[in-house]
Structure formats: C-alpha cells, structure tokens
Amino acid sequence: MRGTLHLATGASGDFLVLTHGAGGNSNAALLVALAQEFAAAGVSVLRCDLPYRQRRRLGPPSPATAKEDQEGLRRAVTLMKEQSNGRAFLGGSSYGGRQASLLAASHSGLVEGLLLLSYPLHPPGKPVQLRTAHFPELQTPSLFVSGTKDVFGTIEELDAAIALIPARTALVKIAGASHGLAKPASTPTVASMVRKSFFDLFA
C-alpha cells in the first residue's frame, strides 16, 4: 500500500482510509484538506493510492482490475486496524468511493462507516446505466457528498438511489459544485463542511 498517514492529535483511535477518483491520486487537494481536518478533530487518516494508480502514474482504471482496487482498500483497512483500537471508516472520491462501497457491501462489518464523495451514480448523459446494484446489500452507514451540478448524477437521482440502502445514510449537498466538489478557494470550506457532517452522522 502506498499513501500518506495523518496521525490525529488527541487520537480517539478512530481512523479513515481515504482514496481518490479515476483521474487522480491521493494527493488531490480536497483529500489533503479532508485528512488535515479529520486529523485535527481526532480521526487519523490514511490517504492511499489504489493499486491501478500504483502501477502507473497516469490513466484511468480498468473495469477488469476493479476487484484488485477493492482488495487494496481491504488491505489498507486491515493494516490500519492492526495499529488502531478505535472505529474504522473507509471513503473515497468518485471511482474510489464506488470501490469502497462495493467492498463494504461484500464485506459487511469491515468498517463502521463510509464517506462517499461525488459518487458516480451513472456515466454523464447516461442516467439509465446506474451503478447501484449493490446498494440493497450495503449494510454500512454512509455519508454521501455531492455537488448540485454533478453530471454523474443529480441530487434527485442520488436521493432515489440512496433510498435503496438499508443502513443509515445522509447526503451533503454542495451548492453549485461540479463533480470535483471544490475549487481551490473553496476547498477548506468544503472540507470543514464534510468533517462536520461526518461527525454528526457518526457521533
């Protein structure tokens, strides 16, 4: 596993494994800001690169290796559990969040909660190609964060999809935001909003 560990100050023992979207890596500005916010609030964060990104610096993931990316996240959670005595959380942006949710659906009890940023509900312009087949099996409480101008799914579409999940859920709506959620100037504000909503759901 390759990543950066942000150790919490006054740690509760809780931790969050956080990963990236299809076009980026774990150094994405929002992921860094989130890791700093969470660590300052008592939750250690491991920002990690998915296996496909470890194999090559650029380029999108392949559907054929999605299971390997899920296994990479499982190993990261297991590694952190060996060093922590608190609750385990898992999350990611877009593709990374989708793989996190698929892993949680197939490994119930692996983590206590999910943080799903800009969940890619469907390909842009193709609303019938929903990526929600696993939602009814998802027993893990989940916090979704989505922009109101995300072309991968409207807020209304996401609301309907989240209703399929039998576990506790919440949706944070970022007004005017696209799939990237935050521009450089608004990144700290969005990170702070996400951290607050996370602690509200997983108090």
C-alpha positions, 0 to 999 in steps of 0.5 A: 500500500502506498499513501500518506498517514495523518496521525490525529492529535488527541487520537480517539483511535478512530481512523479513515482510509481515504482514496481518490477518483479515476483521474487522480491520486491521493494527493488531490487537494480536497483529500489533503484538506479532508485528512488535515481536518479529520486529523485535527478533530481526532480521526487519523487518516490514511490517504492511499493510492489504489493499486491501478494508480500504483502501477502507473502514474497516469490513466484511468482504471480498468473495469477488469482490475476493479476487484484488485482496487477493492482488495487494496482498500481491504488491505489498507483497512486491515493494516490500519486496524492492526495499529488502531483500537478505535472505529474504522471508516473507509471513503473515497472520491468518485471511482474510489468511493464506488470501490469502497462501497462495493467492498463494504457491501461484500464485506459487511462489518469491515468498517463502521462507516463510509464517506462517499464523495461525488459518487458516480451514480451513472456515466454523464448523459447516461442516467439509465446505466446506474451503478447501484446494484449493490446498494440493497446489500450495503449494510454500512452507514454512509455519508454521501457528498455531492455537488448540485451540478454533478453530471454523474448524477443529480441530487434527485437521482442520488436521493432515489438511489440512496433510498435503496440502502438499508443502513443509515445514510445522509447526503451533503449537498454542495451548492453549485459544485461540479463533480470535483466538489471544490475549487481551490478557494473553496476547498477548506470550506468544503472540507470543514463542511464534510468533517462536520457532517461526518461527525454528526452522522457518526457521533 
